[in-house]
Amino acid sequence: MDIVWDKEPVSAKEITLIAAETIGWNKNTSYTIIKKLIEKKALERTEPNFICTSLVKKEAVQKAETQSLIDKLYKGSKKAFFASFIENDVSEEELEALKKLLEKR
């Protein structure tokens, strides 16, 4: 999806070329993924040239994936999720930015 979000509208052929170069996927793998994304209603492909556009926003996918990660690894605890970051190498600048984000809420 990153390829589509970065380049859309983009042809299916261009997606396969970029995926081959950046990820190492062969053409068949790329077309299989495109087909699955269309079936899941995340991607739309139109004629001519099989032009692909996203039907879901990147931010919505990121939010859903982050929540899934929190649910799986931290038993749904956002506090535990954030604590794992703070315990590691987080710069003062990053901590201040996080504080500001929380204060805006």
VOGUKE-703951 format. One record per residue (C-alpha): residue in three letters; x, y, z. Coordinates in Angstrom, 1 decimal. Layout:
<nodes>
+-----+--------+--------+--------+
:  aa :      x :      y :      z :
+-----+--------+--------+--------+
: ALA :      X :      Y :      Z :
...
+-----+--------+--------+--------+
</nodes>
This chain:
<nodes>
+-----+--------+--------+--------+
:  aa :      x :      y :      z :
+-----+--------+--------+--------+
: MET :    0.0 :    0.0 :    0.0 :
: ASP :    2.9 :    2.4 :    0.6 :
: ILE :    3.7 :    2.3 :   -3.1 :
: VAL :    0.1 :    3.2 :   -3.9 :
: TRP :   -0.1 :    5.9 :   -1.2 :
: ASP :    3.2 :    7.4 :   -2.4 :
: LYS :    2.5 :    7.3 :   -6.2 :
: GLU :   -1.2 :    7.2 :   -6.7 :
: PRO :   -2.8 :    7.1 :   -9.1 :
: VAL :   -0.4 :    4.4 :  -10.2 :
: SER :   -0.6 :    1.6 :  -12.8 :
: ALA :   -0.5 :   -2.0 :  -11.6 :
: LYS :    2.6 :   -2.4 :  -13.9 :
: GLU :    4.4 :    0.4 :  -12.1 :
: ILE :    3.5 :   -1.1 :   -8.8 :
: THR :    5.1 :   -4.4 :   -9.9 :
: LEU :    8.3 :   -2.6 :  -11.1 :
: ILE :    8.7 :   -0.6 :   -7.8 :
: ALA :    7.9 :   -3.7 :   -5.7 :
: ALA :   10.5 :   -5.7 :   -7.6 :
: GLU :   13.1 :   -3.0 :   -7.1 :
: THR :   12.4 :   -2.1 :   -3.5 :
: ILE :   11.1 :   -5.4 :   -1.9 :
: GLY :   12.3 :   -8.0 :   -4.3 :
: TRP :    8.9 :   -9.3 :   -5.2 :
: ASN :    8.3 :  -11.0 :   -8.6 :
: LYS :    5.5 :   -9.8 :  -10.8 :
: ASN :    3.1 :  -12.6 :   -9.9 :
: THR :    3.4 :  -11.8 :   -6.1 :
: SER :    2.7 :   -8.1 :   -6.8 :
: TYR :   -0.4 :   -8.9 :   -8.8 :
: THR :   -1.6 :  -11.4 :   -6.2 :
: ILE :   -1.3 :   -8.7 :   -3.5 :
: ILE :   -3.1 :   -6.1 :   -5.7 :
: LYS :   -5.9 :   -8.6 :   -6.2 :
: LYS :   -6.2 :   -9.3 :   -2.5 :
: LEU :   -6.3 :   -5.6 :   -1.7 :
: ILE :   -9.0 :   -5.1 :   -4.3 :
: GLU :  -11.0 :   -7.9 :   -2.7 :
: LYS :  -10.6 :   -6.3 :    0.7 :
: LYS :  -11.8 :   -3.0 :   -0.7 :
: ALA :   -8.5 :   -1.3 :    0.2 :
: LEU :   -7.6 :   -0.7 :   -3.4 :
: GLU :   -9.5 :    0.2 :   -6.6 :
: ARG :   -8.2 :   -0.7 :  -10.1 :
: THR :   -9.7 :    1.0 :  -13.1 :
: GLU :   -9.2 :    0.9 :  -16.9 :
: PRO :   -7.2 :    1.8 :  -19.0 :
: ASN :   -3.8 :    0.6 :  -17.8 :
: PHE :   -5.2 :   -0.9 :  -14.6 :
: ILE :   -4.7 :    2.4 :  -12.7 :
: CYS :   -4.7 :    1.8 :   -8.9 :
: THR :   -5.9 :    4.2 :   -6.2 :
: SER :   -6.3 :    3.6 :   -2.5 :
: LEU :   -9.8 :    3.4 :   -0.9 :
: VAL :   -8.4 :    3.6 :    2.6 :
: LYS :   -6.3 :    6.4 :    4.2 :
: LYS :   -2.8 :    5.6 :    5.3 :
: GLU :   -3.5 :    7.1 :    8.7 :
: ALA :   -6.6 :    4.9 :    9.2 :
: VAL :   -4.5 :    1.8 :    8.5 :
: GLN :   -1.7 :    2.9 :   10.8 :
: LYS :   -4.2 :    3.5 :   13.6 :
: ALA :   -5.8 :    0.1 :   13.2 :
: GLU :   -2.5 :   -1.7 :   13.0 :
: THR :   -1.1 :    0.2 :   16.0 :
: GLN :   -4.2 :   -0.8 :   18.0 :
: SER :   -3.8 :   -4.4 :   16.9 :
: LEU :   -0.2 :   -4.3 :   18.1 :
: ILE :   -1.2 :   -2.8 :   21.4 :
: ASP :   -3.9 :   -5.4 :   21.9 :
: LYS :   -1.6 :   -8.3 :   21.0 :
: LEU :    1.7 :   -7.3 :   22.7 :
: TYR :    0.5 :   -5.1 :   25.6 :
: LYS :   -3.0 :   -6.7 :   26.3 :
: GLY :   -4.6 :   -3.5 :   25.2 :
: SER :   -2.7 :   -1.2 :   27.6 :
: LYS :   -1.6 :    2.0 :   25.9 :
: LYS :    0.2 :    2.9 :   29.1 :
: ALA :    2.4 :   -0.3 :   28.8 :
: PHE :    2.9 :    0.5 :   25.1 :
: PHE :    4.2 :    4.0 :   25.8 :
: ALA :    6.2 :    2.8 :   28.8 :
: SER :    8.2 :    0.4 :   26.6 :
: PHE :    9.3 :    3.4 :   24.5 :
: ILE :   10.2 :    5.6 :   27.4 :
: GLU :   12.3 :    2.9 :   29.0 :
: ASN :   14.5 :    2.7 :   25.8 :
: ASP :   16.5 :    5.4 :   24.1 :
: VAL :   14.1 :    8.3 :   23.7 :
: SER :   15.6 :   11.7 :   23.4 :
: GLU :   14.5 :   14.6 :   25.5 :
: GLU :   13.3 :   16.3 :   22.3 :
: GLU :   11.1 :   13.2 :   21.5 :
: LEU :    9.7 :   13.2 :   25.0 :
: GLU :    8.8 :   16.8 :   24.8 :
: ALA :    7.1 :   16.3 :   21.5 :
: LEU :    5.1 :   13.4 :   23.0 :
: LYS :    4.1 :   15.6 :   26.0 :
: LYS :    2.8 :   18.3 :   23.7 :
: LEU :    0.8 :   15.7 :   21.8 :
: LEU :   -0.8 :   14.5 :   25.0 :
: GLU :   -1.5 :   18.1 :   26.2 :
: LYS :   -3.4 :   18.8 :   23.0 :
: ARG :   -5.8 :   16.1 :   23.8 :
+-----+--------+--------+--------+
</nodes>
